[in-house]
Amino acid sequence: MIAHAHREICTVLMNEYSSNSREVLSDHLNVFAAEFRRAGFAMDAGPGSSPGPDSMPTTVSVSFLKSAAAVVRTHVATENARARARAVFEGFSSQRGPQPDVGPTADRWFRMSGSFTKWAHNRTTPDAQLMAGEFQQEIDFFEETLASFAETAVHNLDALDDILEDANT
């Protein structure tokens, strides 16, 4: 449950800056491969090959195009997952003014969120062992990172308390 909760928080944060895709590329590739065969494309056709006039279809079906689009859409979403993690940190950095390169921390966040996904369904590692190892390190990084995100807001709490105290006196 802890891993599920951490994974969901990571997802919500990344969705603040770009859309999330949980589509699985292999599922789309299987459909695409079936449509590729059904369309009659030769498996060895490619640049530089000169198929005979009757070996390639002259029209492409809508189902083939839809399957190709699903593969591309999912591939792009997967490629963007690391960029989405970086966008979280760049978004928070832009609120605070100039910051050092966020790339290493964003990459670390990306790996961490993937770890929570892996551990969410780990039924083989005993909880005590899981909490003493890498999982605990990831939780520590997660909590430190969230604390840094909230740092600016926390500093404003004292000012807000002063404003409220003045307003109530």
FENVEN-V130956 format. One record per residue. N is the residue number from 0. RES is the residue in three letters. SS is DSSP state (A for helix, B for strand, O for the rest). PHI is phi in whole degrees, 0 to 359 (NA if undefined). D_LAST is the distance of its C-alpha to the last C-alpha in Angstrom with 1 decimal. Layout:
n:N res:RES ss:SS phi:PHI d_last:D_LAST
n:N res:RES ss:SS phi:PHI d_last:D_LAST
This chain:
n:0 res:MET ss:O phi:NA d_last:45.9
n:1 res:ILE ss:A phi:298 d_last:44.0
n:2 res:ALA ss:A phi:296 d_last:46.1
n:3 res:HIS ss:A phi:300 d_last:45.7
n:4 res:ALA ss:A phi:298 d_last:41.9
n:5 res:HIS ss:A phi:295 d_last:41.9
n:6 res:ARG ss:A phi:300 d_last:44.5
n:7 res:GLU ss:A phi:294 d_last:42.4
n:8 res:ILE ss:A phi:296 d_last:39.3
n:9 res:CYS ss:A phi:301 d_last:41.7
n:10 res:THR ss:A phi:296 d_last:43.1
n:11 res:VAL ss:A phi:299 d_last:39.8
n:12 res:LEU ss:A phi:298 d_last:38.7
n:13 res:MET ss:A phi:292 d_last:42.1
n:14 res:ASN ss:A phi:290 d_last:42.0
n:15 res:GLU ss:O phi:296 d_last:38.9
n:16 res:TYR ss:O phi:245 d_last:41.2
n:17 res:SER ss:O phi:192 d_last:44.6
n:18 res:SER ss:O phi:286 d_last:46.4
n:19 res:ASN ss:O phi:247 d_last:47.8
n:20 res:SER ss:O phi:236 d_last:51.4
n:21 res:ARG ss:O phi:254 d_last:52.6
n:22 res:GLU ss:O phi:292 d_last:56.1
n:23 res:VAL ss:O phi:260 d_last:58.8
n:24 res:LEU ss:A phi:299 d_last:61.3
n:25 res:SER ss:A phi:299 d_last:64.3
n:26 res:ASP ss:A phi:298 d_last:64.1
n:27 res:HIS ss:A phi:291 d_last:64.3
n:28 res:LEU ss:A phi:296 d_last:67.0
n:29 res:ASN ss:A phi:298 d_last:69.1
n:30 res:VAL ss:A phi:296 d_last:68.9
n:31 res:PHE ss:A phi:299 d_last:69.6
n:32 res:ALA ss:A phi:299 d_last:72.6
n:33 res:ALA ss:A phi:296 d_last:74.0
n:34 res:GLU ss:A phi:293 d_last:73.6
n:35 res:PHE ss:A phi:300 d_last:75.2
n:36 res:ARG ss:A phi:295 d_last:78.2
n:37 res:ARG ss:A phi:299 d_last:78.4
n:38 res:ALA ss:A phi:286 d_last:78.4
n:39 res:GLY ss:O phi:87 d_last:81.4
n:40 res:PHE ss:O phi:290 d_last:80.1
n:41 res:ALA ss:O phi:283 d_last:82.2
n:42 res:MET ss:O phi:295 d_last:80.4
n:43 res:ASP ss:O phi:260 d_last:82.0
n:44 res:ALA ss:O phi:287 d_last:81.4
n:45 res:GLY ss:O phi:184 d_last:79.3
n:46 res:PRO ss:O phi:302 d_last:79.6
n:47 res:GLY ss:O phi:89 d_last:83.1
n:48 res:SER ss:O phi:276 d_last:84.7
n:49 res:SER ss:O phi:236 d_last:87.0
n:50 res:PRO ss:O phi:293 d_last:87.1
n:51 res:GLY ss:O phi:292 d_last:90.0
n:52 res:PRO ss:O phi:298 d_last:89.5
n:53 res:ASP ss:O phi:259 d_last:89.1
n:54 res:SER ss:O phi:275 d_last:87.0
n:55 res:MET ss:O phi:246 d_last:83.5
n:56 res:PRO ss:O phi:293 d_last:82.1
n:57 res:THR ss:O phi:268 d_last:81.8
n:58 res:THR ss:O phi:234 d_last:78.7
n:59 res:VAL ss:O phi:244 d_last:75.6
n:60 res:SER ss:O phi:287 d_last:74.2
n:61 res:VAL ss:A phi:297 d_last:70.7
n:62 res:SER ss:A phi:296 d_last:70.2
n:63 res:PHE ss:A phi:294 d_last:71.1
n:64 res:LEU ss:A phi:297 d_last:68.7
n:65 res:LYS ss:A phi:295 d_last:65.9
n:66 res:SER ss:A phi:292 d_last:66.6
n:67 res:ALA ss:A phi:295 d_last:66.7
n:68 res:ALA ss:A phi:297 d_last:63.4
n:69 res:ALA ss:A phi:295 d_last:61.8
n:70 res:VAL ss:A phi:297 d_last:63.1
n:71 res:VAL ss:A phi:295 d_last:61.8
n:72 res:ARG ss:A phi:301 d_last:58.3
n:73 res:THR ss:A phi:290 d_last:57.9
n:74 res:HIS ss:A phi:299 d_last:59.3
n:75 res:VAL ss:A phi:296 d_last:56.8
n:76 res:ALA ss:A phi:297 d_last:53.9
n:77 res:THR ss:A phi:294 d_last:55.2
n:78 res:GLU ss:A phi:298 d_last:55.6
n:79 res:ASN ss:A phi:277 d_last:52.0
n:80 res:ALA ss:A phi:301 d_last:50.5
n:81 res:ARG ss:A phi:293 d_last:50.3
n:82 res:ALA ss:A phi:294 d_last:49.0
n:83 res:ARG ss:A phi:295 d_last:46.3
n:84 res:ALA ss:A phi:297 d_last:45.2
n:85 res:ARG ss:A phi:295 d_last:45.1
n:86 res:ALA ss:A phi:297 d_last:43.1
n:87 res:VAL ss:A phi:302 d_last:40.3
n:88 res:PHE ss:A phi:288 d_last:40.0
n:89 res:GLU ss:A phi:293 d_last:40.6
n:90 res:GLY ss:A phi:298 d_last:37.8
n:91 res:PHE ss:A phi:291 d_last:35.3
n:92 res:SER ss:A phi:295 d_last:36.7
n:93 res:SER ss:A phi:295 d_last:36.4
n:94 res:GLN ss:A phi:285 d_last:32.6
n:95 res:ARG ss:A phi:257 d_last:32.4
n:96 res:GLY ss:O phi:96 d_last:34.9
n:97 res:PRO ss:O phi:303 d_last:38.4
n:98 res:GLN ss:O phi:228 d_last:39.4
n:99 res:PRO ss:O phi:294 d_last:42.7
n:100 res:ASP ss:O phi:308 d_last:45.2
n:101 res:VAL ss:O phi:270 d_last:43.8
n:102 res:GLY ss:A phi:306 d_last:47.3
n:103 res:PRO ss:A phi:300 d_last:48.0
n:104 res:THR ss:A phi:290 d_last:44.7
n:105 res:ALA ss:A phi:296 d_last:45.2
n:106 res:ASP ss:A phi:297 d_last:48.8
n:107 res:ARG ss:A phi:296 d_last:47.6
n:108 res:TRP ss:A phi:298 d_last:45.0
n:109 res:PHE ss:A phi:301 d_last:47.9
n:110 res:ARG ss:A phi:296 d_last:50.1
n:111 res:MET ss:A phi:297 d_last:47.4
n:112 res:SER ss:A phi:295 d_last:46.7
n:113 res:GLY ss:A phi:293 d_last:50.5
n:114 res:SER ss:A phi:295 d_last:50.7
n:115 res:PHE ss:A phi:296 d_last:48.2
n:116 res:THR ss:A phi:297 d_last:50.4
n:117 res:LYS ss:A phi:297 d_last:53.5
n:118 res:TRP ss:A phi:282 d_last:51.9
n:119 res:ALA ss:O phi:301 d_last:50.5
n:120 res:HIS ss:O phi:241 d_last:54.0
n:121 res:ASN ss:O phi:281 d_last:55.4
n:122 res:ARG ss:O phi:252 d_last:57.0
n:123 res:THR ss:O phi:257 d_last:59.3
n:124 res:THR ss:O phi:272 d_last:57.2
n:125 res:PRO ss:O phi:300 d_last:55.8
n:126 res:ASP ss:A phi:304 d_last:52.0
n:127 res:ALA ss:A phi:299 d_last:52.2
n:128 res:GLN ss:A phi:291 d_last:54.3
n:129 res:LEU ss:A phi:298 d_last:52.2
n:130 res:MET ss:A phi:288 d_last:48.9
n:131 res:ALA ss:A phi:267 d_last:50.6
n:132 res:GLY ss:O phi:248 d_last:52.0
n:133 res:GLU ss:A phi:300 d_last:51.2
n:134 res:PHE ss:A phi:302 d_last:48.9
n:135 res:GLN ss:A phi:295 d_last:46.5
n:136 res:GLN ss:A phi:297 d_last:46.7
n:137 res:GLU ss:A phi:293 d_last:45.8
n:138 res:ILE ss:A phi:297 d_last:42.8
n:139 res:ASP ss:A phi:300 d_last:41.6
n:140 res:PHE ss:A phi:298 d_last:42.0
n:141 res:PHE ss:A phi:303 d_last:40.3
n:142 res:GLU ss:A phi:293 d_last:37.2
n:143 res:GLU ss:A phi:296 d_last:37.1
n:144 res:THR ss:A phi:292 d_last:37.5
n:145 res:LEU ss:A phi:299 d_last:34.7
n:146 res:ALA ss:A phi:298 d_last:32.4
n:147 res:SER ss:A phi:292 d_last:33.3
n:148 res:PHE ss:A phi:296 d_last:32.7
n:149 res:ALA ss:A phi:273 d_last:29.1
n:150 res:GLU ss:A phi:307 d_last:28.5
n:151 res:THR ss:A phi:298 d_last:26.8
n:152 res:ALA ss:A phi:296 d_last:24.4
n:153 res:VAL ss:A phi:296 d_last:23.6
n:154 res:HIS ss:A phi:296 d_last:22.8
n:155 res:ASN ss:A phi:282 d_last:20.3
n:156 res:LEU ss:A phi:298 d_last:18.4
n:157 res:ASP ss:A phi:299 d_last:16.7
n:158 res:ALA ss:A phi:296 d_last:15.7
n:159 res:LEU ss:A phi:295 d_last:14.4
n:160 res:ASP ss:A phi:300 d_last:12.4
n:161 res:ASP ss:A phi:298 d_last:10.8
n:162 res:ILE ss:A phi:297 d_last:10.2
n:163 res:LEU ss:A phi:295 d_last:8.7
n:164 res:GLU ss:A phi:296 d_last:6.3
n:165 res:ASP ss:A phi:296 d_last:5.4
n:166 res:ALA ss:A phi:291 d_last:5.7
n:167 res:ASN ss:O phi:267 d_last:3.8
n:168 res:THR ss:O phi:254 d_last:0.0
